[in-house]
């Protein structure tokens, strides 16, 4: 069991680094979602299924959808120079 937890912690480190080092906001949101799913696996390995279910809903699905909605609202159209 310790090997599984160690492997999940390494995956969590990689997913967290992906969130930090991603340059584009959409990739950051995708990495954040992956981070939520890895945390879900870690919580299941630590025998905390209620926290894992909350994490999969909030961290894996709801929060990325909110962030993508915010990014879509912030999109600006390219302005063409007047001729």
C-alpha positions in Angstrom: 0.0 0.0 0.0 2.9 2.4 0.7 4.1 1.9 -2.9 0.7 3.0 -4.2 0.7 6.1 -2.0 4.2 6.9 -3.0 3.4 6.6 -6.7 0.3 8.7 -6.3 2.4 11.4 -4.5 4.9 11.4 -7.4 2.0 11.8 -9.9 0.6 14.6 -7.7 3.9 16.3 -7.8 4.0 16.0 -11.6 0.4 17.2 -12.0 1.1 20.2 -9.7 4.2 21.1 -11.6 2.1 21.0 -14.8 -0.3 23.5 -13.3 2.5 25.8 -12.3 4.6 25.6 -15.5 1.8 25.6 -18.1 1.9 28.8 -20.1 -1.6 28.9 -21.6 -4.6 29.2 -19.3 -6.5 26.4 -21.0 -3.6 24.0 -20.4 -3.5 25.2 -16.8 -7.1 24.4 -16.3 -6.6 20.9 -17.9 -3.6 20.3 -15.6 -5.7 21.5 -12.6 -8.4 18.9 -13.5 -5.8 16.2 -13.8 -4.5 17.3 -10.4 -8.0 16.9 -9.0 -8.3 13.4 -10.3 -4.9 12.4 -9.0 -5.9 13.8 -5.6 -9.0 11.7 -5.8 -6.9 8.6 -6.3 -4.7 9.5 -3.3 -7.7 10.0 -1.1 -9.1 6.7 -2.1 -5.7 5.0 -1.3 -5.8 6.7 2.1 -9.3 5.2 2.7 -11.2 8.5 2.7 -13.9 7.9 0.1 -16.1 10.8 1.2 -13.3 13.3 0.6 -12.5 11.6 -2.7 -16.0 11.9 -3.9 -16.0 15.6 -3.0 -12.7 16.1 -4.7 -13.7 14.5 -8.0 -16.8 16.7 -8.1 -15.2 19.9 -7.1 -11.5 19.6 -8.1 -12.0 17.4 -11.1 -15.1 18.7 -12.7 -16.8 21.8 -11.2 -13.8 24.1 -10.7 -12.3 23.6 -14.2 -15.7 24.2 -15.8 -16.0 27.5 -13.8 -12.5 28.5 -14.9 -13.2 27.7 -18.5 -16.4 29.7 -18.4 -14.4 32.6 -17.0 -11.8 32.3 -19.7 -14.6 32.2 -22.3 -16.1 35.4 -20.9 -12.7 37.2 -21.0 -12.1 36.4 -24.6 -11.6 39.5 -26.7 -11.9 39.7 -30.4 -8.9 40.9 -32.4 -9.3 44.4 -33.5 -8.5 45.1 -37.1 -6.6 48.3 -37.9 -8.7 50.9 -39.6 -7.7 51.4 -43.2 
